[in-house]
Amino acid sequence: MNNLVSIITPSFNSSRFIQECIDSVLSQTYDNWELLIVDDCSTDNSCELIERYNDKRIDLIGLEKNVGAAEARNIAIRKAKGKYIAFLDSDDIWRSTKLEDQIY
């Protein structure tokens, strides 16, 4: 995919915010993206909430050892397929035109 955007989101015990974060990606007016969420050994129900989303563009990567946000981002970058990389923390949200504004 030519202008695919790989969105990198590290997550650790993010159940309080992760749904709003994902919803803000799903509401993007630019829809050529993949969302790589790296769960860094959460002990809350973050993974369960993420797994409820039925969208093939969302990829949950579960880690077996806690590595911290920086390394979680690096792991996702290595798996990214996009021409572009965008970072979105699990407790942040984007306005619906964020990707479109940056791509065009």
N, C-alpha and C positions, 0 to 999 in steps of 0.2 A: 504494500500500500504506500503510495507515493508520499503523501504528507501525513503519515500516521504520527500521532503524538503519544508518547509513552509517559503516562502520569505515574509518578513514583510516590507512594505513601507508606512511610513506616508507621507501624501501629504497636503500641504497648498499653494494655489496659485502657483502651479507647472507647469502651462501650457507651460512655456518656455522650460522645460527639460523633462517632464514626458514621452513623446513619445520615446525619446532616451533611457530612463531608461527601459521602458517596452520592447522595441525592443531588448535591450541587454539581457533580460531574455528569450525572445522568441528565441534568437539565441544560447541558451545554448546547448552544445553537450549532456548534461545529461538532460533528459526531464521529469523526475519524480518529478515534483514540483507543488506547488500551489503558486500563487502570491496574497497576501492579501494587498490591497491598502486601507488605511484608510484616507478618505478625511475629513480634520479637518475644515469644514465650509469655503471652498474656495469661493472667490467672482469672480474668473476669470472663464475661460472655461475648467479648468482641468477635471472636471467630464465628460463633453462632449467628450473630447479627449480620456479618458480612456474607456468610453462606446462604442467607435467605434471598439474596439478590440473584435473580435468574437472568443474567446477562453475560454472554460469552466473552465480552470485552473486559470483564472483571476477573482478575486472577489473584487468588489468595495464596501467598507463599508462606507456609508455616515453618518457623525455625525450631530446631531442637535445643539450641543453646542461645541464651540471651547474649546479643552482640552489640547492642546499642544502636541508636538511630543512624549514625553515620555509616556503619557497616551494613545495616539493613538497606539503606539507600544504594550502597555499592552493589549488593547482591541483586537488587531489582534492576539496576542499570545494566548489569551483565546479561540479564534475561530480556531486556527491552528490545523490541523489534522496530520501534519508531525512528523516523528521520529526526524527530525532535524529542527532547526530554523536558518534562515540566515537573516541578516538585510541589506537592500539596501535603502539608502535615495533617494528621488525622483529626486535629481539633480546629481546622480551618475550613472555610467554605469559599467558593468562587461565585462571582456573579455570572449569570447565564451566558454572557458574551465574551468571557475571558479568553478562551482559546481562539474564537473567531477573530477577536481584535488583534491577537498576537500573530496569527497565521497570515492574515490579509493586510 
